[in-house]
Amino acid sequence: MSSSRGSRRRMLVAAAVMIVLGTMLVAASIVFQWRHVPYGLGLTALAIGSTMLVGATIRRAVWNVVASVAVAVLVVTSGVAVIGGSPSAGLPRWDQRAFEGVSSWSARTGNLLVSGGTAYDVRSGKVVWSVPDRRAEPALVRSDIVVLRTGDETVAHDTTTGDVLWRSPVTGPGIATSDDTLVISHPVSDSEFEAVALDVTTGAVVWRRPGEPVMECDLGPINTYSVALEQTHVLVENDKGQTELLSVADGKTTTAVTDCWLSARMVGGILVESTGKSLQGRSPADGKKLWSTPIGESWTLQGGGSEVFTFKSNTSGAVTQLSAVDVTTGRPRIVDPPAGEVRPLSSNQRQRTSQVWVLVNRESGPAVWNPATDALVEIPDAESIDDLNADVHSGWIALSGRTRDITGDVTRLCWALSPAGVLSDPVPGPGCYVDEGIMEAGRAVYPLT
């Protein structure tokens, strides 16, 4: 009897030592930010000590085992819950291993995502149809037709079934579309191109002009994404290095000379271009200047709605002034940013929709701000946002950043922000891209809409 009591007393002492040791390790991990390993060791010691305490207190073997297991599980799960569980537990997802990738080279119509030469069901990730040519990329994606380009030809498919509708030997990226006319940048040699317009319903050539059609000018001719833009006019750089504005419908030149080495693009039916120290709007029908207004930095022009935004930065790169310019009248207005440091947008963060979002480093943490509506969206628990990646076509934004738990351990996460300013739940990162409500992060794809 005395031997049993002595054994129980020793177990109680050992349990107390383990509990004290575990408590000290957990507390020190939090106070001194020792991160997960010491914290995990502390939880283990607490679980062992608690189990030993139960074993020394409860005599019945069955209840002893049940209670010991319950206490150990409770201690461990509580400790894990404190530092956070799986950030993407509530989001639907599909496996990326059979997926071409969400990028500027993918496009969506309804519940169909076209990436490469494969059409996926947005909700499940299952392949709806695909083409054998691995070089295929979307040039135009609509509810009634999908036009894919390869290295040899352009092929139109029925959106629902993938059946081939027509083929054309003209190939190249889709640049602009209006009604049933699609303008393609067709290479004729390593350095020469021609603008070729195809009838979307038949694949027949509507018109062709020498020169390279481009989506916009931004320190030179550039194409910002794969699928053709819905617009009535298209910029074409001719063999003399001059950039003209052509009608998509008939290929006729409407504006003879446009400076493409600063900034020029179609916005809301107006040709908006920079002349260096000013921004001007021109009629695409005849090139007539409609308005002109001075701007801060000619190479920073964001937005694509009724207003465009220019940013003026200091020597350290922080934005000091934002101006909104009405594209119809040219009337400017100064936009006052919220408290905090407004971060400038880099060259891979072009935003061409009506809603523009910029990062703001605030005392409470990072946030995104819309200068058009003055809406501010804070990013819960984020310590920093390291990268902002905008889907130029849809206006969705992928945010890649870090959170830090109570032990000081860093977790890299991704968030998606809709054009309306709705922030998604975080998912494991690092690195992410979002295309029209579908986010790719790590090894998974998350359909958000």
C-alpha positions in Angstrom: 0.0 0.0 0.0 2.8 2.4 1.0 4.6 1.4 -2.2 1.6 2.3 -4.3 1.2 5.7 -2.6 4.9 6.4 -3.1 4.7 5.5 -6.8 1.6 7.8 -7.1 3.4 10.6 -5.3 6.4 10.3 -7.6 4.1 10.4 -10.6 2.4 13.5 -9.3 5.8 15.2 -8.8 6.9 14.2 -12.3 3.6 15.5 -13.8 4.0 18.8 -12.0 7.5 19.2 -13.3 6.4 18.4 -16.9 3.5 20.8 -16.6 5.7 23.6 -15.2 8.4 23.0 -17.8 5.8 22.9 -20.6 4.1 26.1 -19.4 7.5 27.9 -19.2 8.4 26.8 -22.7 5.1 27.9 -24.1 5.3 31.2 -22.3 8.9 31.8 -23.4 8.1 31.0 -27.0 5.5 33.7 -27.0 7.4 36.3 -25.0 10.7 35.8 -26.8 9.2 34.9 -30.2 11.0 31.5 -30.4 8.6 30.3 -33.0 7.1 26.9 -33.4 9.7 24.3 -32.3 10.0 25.4 -28.7 6.3 26.1 -28.6 5.6 22.5 -29.9 8.0 21.1 -27.3 6.2 23.0 -24.6 2.8 21.7 -25.8 4.2 18.1 -25.7 5.5 18.6 -22.2 2.1 19.9 -21.1 0.3 17.0 -22.7 2.6 14.4 -21.1 2.4 16.1 -17.7 -1.4 16.4 -17.9 -1.7 12.7 -18.9 0.6 11.7 -16.0 -1.5 13.8 -13.6 -4.7 12.1 -14.8 -3.0 8.7 -14.5 -2.0 9.4 -10.9 -5.4 10.7 -9.9 -7.9 8.3 -11.5 -7.5 4.7 -10.4 -9.9 2.8 -12.7 -7.9 1.7 -15.8 -10.6 2.3 -18.4 -11.5 5.8 -17.2 -7.8 6.5 -16.7 -7.1 5.8 -20.4 -10.1 7.7 -21.7 -9.4 10.7 -19.5 -5.7 10.7 -20.3 -6.3 10.7 -24.1 -9.0 13.4 -23.8 -6.8 15.7 -21.8 -3.8 15.2 -24.2 -5.9 15.9 -27.2 -7.5 18.9 -25.6 -4.1 20.4 -24.7 -2.6 19.9 -28.2 -5.6 21.1 -30.2 -6.0 24.1 -28.0 -2.4 25.0 -28.5 -2.6 24.5 -32.2 -5.8 26.6 -32.4 -4.1 29.5 -30.6 -1.4 29.8 -33.4 -3.9 29.3 -36.2 -5.3 26.4 -38.2 -5.5 25.8 -41.9 -6.2 29.2 -43.5 -8.1 27.8 -46.6 -10.2 25.2 -44.8 -13.5 26.8 -45.9 -12.7 27.5 -49.5 -13.5 25.1 -52.4 -10.5 24.1 -54.4 -9.3 21.8 -57.2 -6.1 20.1 -57.9 -3.6 22.0 -60.0 -1.7 18.9 -61.2 -3.9 18.5 -64.2 -4.1 22.3 -64.8 -2.4 24.5 -67.3 -2.3 27.5 -64.9 -4.1 30.6 -64.1 -2.3 33.6 -65.7 -2.6 36.4 -68.1 -2.8 33.7 -70.8 -6.0 32.3 -69.4 -9.6 33.6 -69.9 -13.0 32.9 -68.6 -16.6 33.0 -69.9 -19.3 32.0 -67.5 -18.4 28.8 -65.7 -15.7 27.9 -68.3 -12.0 28.8 -67.9 -9.8 28.4 -71.0 -6.2 27.9 -70.2 -3.8 26.9 -72.9 -5.8 24.6 -75.2 -8.0 23.2 -72.4 -11.4 24.3 -71.2 -12.1 23.6 -67.5 -15.3 23.7 -65.4 -14.8 26.5 -63.0 -16.6 24.9 -60.1 -15.0 21.4 -60.2 -11.8 21.9 -62.3 -12.8 19.0 -64.5 -11.8 19.2 -68.2 -14.8 20.0 -70.4 -12.8 19.8 -73.7 -9.3 20.2 -74.9 -7.2 20.2 -78.1 -4.1 18.1 -78.6 -1.8 21.0 -79.6 0.1 22.0 -76.5 1.1 25.3 -78.0 -2.6 26.5 -78.1 -3.4 29.7 -76.3 -6.7 31.7 -76.3 -7.0 34.7 -78.6 -10.7 35.3 -78.0 -13.0 33.8 -75.4 -16.8 34.5 -75.6 -19.9 32.8 -74.5 -20.5 31.5 -78.1 -17.0 31.0 -79.4 -13.4 30.3 -78.3 -10.7 31.2 -80.7 -7.3 29.5 -80.1 -4.0 30.3 -81.7 -1.2 27.9 -82.3 2.2 28.2 -84.0 0.6 27.3 -87.4 -3.0 28.4 -87.5 -6.0 29.9 -85.7 -8.9 27.6 -84.8 -12.4 28.5 -83.6 -14.3 26.2 -81.3 -17.8 26.0 -80.0 -17.6 27.2 -76.4 -19.8 24.4 -74.9 -18.6 21.3 -76.9 -15.2 22.3 -78.2 -16.2 21.3 -81.8 -14.1 23.0 -84.5 -16.1 25.8 -86.3 -13.4 27.0 -88.7 -9.6 27.2 -89.3 -7.4 30.0 -90.6 -3.8 30.0 -91.6 -3.5 33.4 -90.0 -2.1 33.0 -86.5 -0.9 35.3 -83.7 -2.3 36.8 -80.5 -5.7 38.4 -80.5 -5.4 42.2 -80.0 -8.8 43.8 -80.4 -12.4 42.8 -81.2 -15.5 44.7 -82.1 -18.8 42.9 -82.9 -17.7 39.9 -85.0 -14.3 41.2 -86.1 -11.1 40.0 -84.5 -7.8 41.7 -85.1 -4.7 39.4 -84.9 -1.0 40.3 -84.8 0.3 38.0 -87.6 4.1 37.5 -87.9 5.3 37.5 -91.5 9.0 37.2 -90.5 11.1 37.4 -87.4 10.8 41.2 -87.3 7.8 42.1 -89.4 4.1 41.8 -88.6 0.8 42.6 -90.2 -2.6 43.4 -88.7 -5.2 40.9 -90.0 -8.9 41.1 -89.2 -10.9 37.9 -89.2 -14.6 37.4 -89.3 -15.3 35.6 -86.1 -18.3 33.7 -87.6 -16.5 32.3 -90.6 -12.7 32.9 -90.2 -12.6 34.8 -93.5 -10.1 37.8 -93.7 -12.0 41.1 -93.5 -8.9 43.3 -94.0 -5.1 43.3 -93.5 -2.6 46.1 -93.0 1.2 46.1 -92.6 2.4 46.8 -89.1 2.1 45.3 -85.6 -1.2 45.8 -83.8 -0.8 46.3 -80.1 -3.1 46.7 -77.1 -1.5 49.9 -75.8 1.6 52.0 -75.6 3.5 52.2 -72.3 7.1 53.2 -72.9 6.7 51.5 -76.2 4.1 49.1 -77.8 3.0 46.3 -75.4 0.3 43.7 -75.1 -1.0 43.4 -71.5 -2.8 40.1 -71.8 -3.8 37.3 -74.2 -7.4 37.7 -75.2 -8.5 40.5 -77.5 -9.8 43.7 -76.1 -13.4 44.8 -76.8 -12.9 48.1 -78.5 -13.7 50.0 -81.7 -10.1 51.0 -82.6 -6.7 49.4 -82.4 -3.2 50.8 -82.3 -0.8 49.6 -85.1 2.9 50.4 -85.2 4.0 50.6 -88.9 7.3 49.8 -90.5 8.4 53.5 -90.1 8.2 53.3 -86.3 5.1 55.4 -86.2 1.9 54.3 -84.4 -1.5 54.8 -86.1 -5.0 54.3 -84.8 -7.1 52.1 -87.0 -10.8 51.2 -87.1 -11.4 47.6 -86.1 -14.4 47.4 -88.5 -12.6 48.3 -91.8 -8.9 48.8 -91.0 -8.9 52.4 -92.1 -6.5 54.9 -90.3 -8.4 57.4 -88.2 -5.5 59.0 -86.3 -2.3 59.1 -88.3 0.4 59.6 -85.7 0.4 58.6 -82.0 3.4 58.9 -79.7 3.8 55.3 -78.4 7.0 55.9 -76.4 5.2 57.4 -73.4 1.6 56.2 -72.9 -1.4 55.8 -75.3 -4.5 53.6 -75.2 -8.2 53.6 -75.7 -10.2 54.4 -72.6 -14.0 54.7 -72.7 -14.1 55.5 -76.4 -11.4 58.1 -76.1 -7.8 57.9 -77.2 -5.9 58.9 -74.1 -2.2 59.6 -74.6 0.7 61.3 -72.8 2.8 64.0 -74.4 5.3 64.1 -71.6 4.1 66.8 -69.3 0.5 66.6 -70.1 -2.3 64.1 -70.8 -4.6 64.6 -73.7 -7.8 63.0 -75.0 -8.3 62.7 -78.8 -11.3 61.6 -80.8 -10.6 58.1 -82.3 -12.8 59.0 -85.3 -10.5 61.8 -86.6 -7.7 62.3 -84.1 -9.0 65.8 -83.0 -7.8 66.9 -79.6 -10.7 67.1 -77.2 -8.8 68.2 -74.0 -5.4 68.5 -72.4 -4.3 68.6 -68.8 -0.9 68.6 -67.0 0.1 65.5 -65.1 2.8 64.4 -62.6 4.4 61.3 -64.1 3.7 60.5 -67.7 4.5 56.8 -67.4 2.1 56.1 -64.5 -1.4 55.9 -65.9 -3.9 53.5 -64.2 -7.6 52.8 -64.6 -9.9 52.3 -67.5 -13.3 53.7 -66.6 -14.7 57.2 -66.6 -11.4 58.3 -64.9 -7.8 57.5 -65.2 -5.3 58.1 -62.4 -1.8 59.5 -62.3 0.7 59.2 -59.5 3.5 61.5 -58.4 6.2 60.0 -56.2 9.1 61.3 -54.1 12.8 60.1 -54.4 12.1 57.2 -52.1 9.3 55.9 -54.3 6.4 56.7 -52.0 3.3 58.3 -53.7 2.9 61.9 -52.6 0.0 62.9 -54.9 -2.7 61.2 -56.9 -4.7 62.9 -59.6 -7.9 61.7 -61.2 -8.6 62.8 -64.8 -12.1 62.6 -66.3 -11.5 61.0 -69.8 -14.6 62.7 -71.3 -13.8 66.3 -70.2 -10.1 66.1 -69.2 -11.0 67.8 -65.9 -8.5 66.8 -63.2 -9.0 66.5 -59.4 -6.6 65.9 -56.6 -7.3 62.7 -54.6 -6.3 62.8 -50.9 -5.0 59.4 -49.8 -5.7 57.9 -46.4 -3.2 58.0 -43.5 -0.2 55.8 -44.2 2.3 55.3 -47.0 0.8 54.8 -50.4 3.0 52.3 -52.3 3.5 53.0 -56.0 2.4 50.4 -58.6 5.2 48.7 -60.5 5.2 47.9 -64.2 3.6 44.4 -63.6 0.8 45.9 -61.7 -1.1 47.6 -64.5 -4.8 48.1 -63.8 -7.1 48.8 -66.7 -10.6 48.5 -65.3 -12.8 51.2 -63.7 -11.7 50.1 -60.2 -8.1 50.8 -59.2 -6.6 49.5 -56.0 -3.3 50.5 -54.4 -1.5 49.3 -51.3 -1.3 51.5 -48.2 1.0 50.7 -45.3 -0.8 51.9 -42.2 0.1 51.7 -38.5 -2.6 49.1 -38.0 -1.2 47.0 -40.9 -1.4 46.9 -44.7 -4.6 47.8 -46.6 -5.8 48.4 -50.1 -7.4 51.7 -51.1 -9.6 52.7 -54.1 -8.9 56.3 -55.1 -12.1 56.4 -57.2 -14.5 55.5 -54.4 -12.2 56.2 -51.4 -13.0 52.6 -50.1 -10.4 51.1 -47.8 -10.1 47.4 -47.3 -7.9 46.2 -44.4 -6.1 42.8 -44.6 -6.8 41.1 -41.3 -3.7 39.7 -39.4 -1.3 40.6 -42.3 2.1 41.8 -41.2 3.0 42.8 -44.7 2.0 42.5 -48.3 5.0 41.8 -50.4 3.4 41.6 -53.9 0.3 42.9 -55.7 -0.5 41.1 -59.0 -3.4 42.6 -61.0 -5.4 40.7 -63.6 -5.5 43.4 -66.2 -8.6 42.0 -68.0 -11.0 41.6 -65.1 -9.6 43.9 -62.4 -9.1 41.1 -59.8 -6.0 41.4 -57.7 -3.9 38.8 -56.0 -2.1 39.8 -52.8 0.9 37.9 -51.5 2.0 38.6 -47.9 2.9 37.3 -44.5 1.3 36.9 -41.1 3.0 36.3 -37.8 1.5 34.2 -35.0 2.0 34.6 -31.2 5.2 32.6 -31.3 6.7 34.9 -34.0 6.5 32.2 -36.7 5.8 33.6 -40.2 3.2 32.1 -42.5 3.1 33.2 -46.2 -0.4 33.6 -47.4 -2.4 34.8 -50.4 -5.6 36.8 -50.7 -7.7 37.8 -53.7 -9.5 41.1 -54.0 -12.5 41.5 -56.3 -13.0 44.7 -58.3 -15.8 45.6 -55.9 -13.4 45.4 -53.0 -14.4 42.0 -51.5 -11.4 40.3 -49.9 -11.3 36.5 -49.9 -10.2 34.3 -47.1 -6.4 33.6 -47.0 -4.9 30.6 -48.7 -1.4 29.1 -48.3 1.3 30.8 -50.4 3.8 32.0 -51.4 3.1 33.4 -54.8 -0.4 33.6 -56.3 -2.3 34.8 -59.4 -6.0 35.5 -59.9 -7.9 35.5 -63.2 -11.5 36.6 -63.2 -12.3 35.2 -59.8 -10.1 32.1 -60.0 -7.0 32.1 -57.8 -4.0 29.9 -58.2 -1.8 29.7 -55.1 0.8 27.0 -54.2 -0.4 23.7 -55.6 -4.1 24.5 -55.6 -6.7 26.4 -57.6 -9.6 28.2 -55.8 -12.8 29.2 -57.6 -13.9 32.3 -55.7 -17.0 33.1 -57.9 
